[in-house]
Structure formats: C-alpha cells, structure tokens
Amino acid sequence: MRASAYPGDLGGLSTGRRLILLDLRGTGDSAIPADPSTYRVDHQVADVEALRIHLGLECVDLLAHSASGNLALLYAAAHPRRVRRLALVTPTSWAVDLAESPDVRLADVRRRAGSEPYDTAIAAYERALAAFAAGGTPDEADWAASMPLAYGRWDERARAHAELSPAQKNAEASAAFAGPGAFDPPATRDALRGVDGEVLVLAGELDSNRS
C-alpha cells in the first residue's frame, strides 16, 4: 500500500513497453475510500479489472512486487484469461498459503551479519519479529532500523528511496490489506489452474520472500 511511484520505471522497462502503474486505493493519486474495509486486498481485485476495461485491453502482462503479489494472484484467479504474463517479484503469497516462517526469515537476514549497517538492522528485525510473535506491534524505530535488509545495497539511492516510504505509504490501508477474510487459499489455488499464460517468480538468494 505504497504509491506506485516507488518502483520508478522498473529499471527502464518503459523504454520498450507501455508501462501502467496503478495507485491502489488511498495511495498516490487514488482517492481514500469512504469505506476503509475496502482496503482489504480481495476488494481491490475489481479495481484492477476496471482499469483493464477502461484502457480497452483484451489482456495484460501483470507485474507485482512484495505484498501486491497477493493482489496479482487473486486477480489472476478471478480473471485467468485476462492475464497473458504474470511476473511476481519477491512476492508475499498469503493468497495461496505460502509464507516464510519467522525462523526462516531470521536465518535469511542473518546471512548478512558481520558488518554495519546490517548487524544493527538484524537486531532491529529480531525485535520486530519478537513483537509480532507476542501479539504486539513492532516499534516503528525498529522497522526503520531494519530497512537496509530490504535492499540489495544500502547506498545513497536506497536510503533516499526508503526515506520516501512514510510519505508514499498509507498505514491504515496497509494494516487492512491482508485482514481477516481476505484469503481463501484452497479456492485460489484451484482457480489459478486456469491461468495458461507465462509466469515468472523472481527473488534473490537473500530475500526473505522466497516461497
């Protein structure tokens, strides 16, 4: 639930493709809905379909990153003949009941230990996961301190990108995105059998969303 400006033009993809970036509800140029419950990901499938129809496209090549992988999976399940190609970049896949366990996530990030800023980031990430495990909410300072783990390189460009997140992200929408009732994994898995387009799942060896 971050404005679609955050991936830029996907490394120059727009030079050879028509690139359409969708601001999900309540982010970027999209309006805040009157009913906050519609932030839930399954309610937003119709938004993707409405955009396809508005643009007059018979089918689309759909790319999704991180949590939006769930929206892409739900859309493909609901409209399998409208998806020509599906690219999932380090997706979270709660929609099909695939998720890395906290232990696996910690093992992944600990592979970057041994230097700063990663040692500090790993400690902050450990505290954040512990807060989740206890049924609480992680401290925002810990999330901020763990950000180097979300980038391949923690350079000036990455730091500037991370600093934009609070202004581009809708926290209320993010909290509701995967709310209770959002997913029916068996039904989604079954429906995805109808997708006959090409599918690519892309993740680096140090990414924690590798399932």
Disulfide bonds with the S-S distance in Angstrom:
none
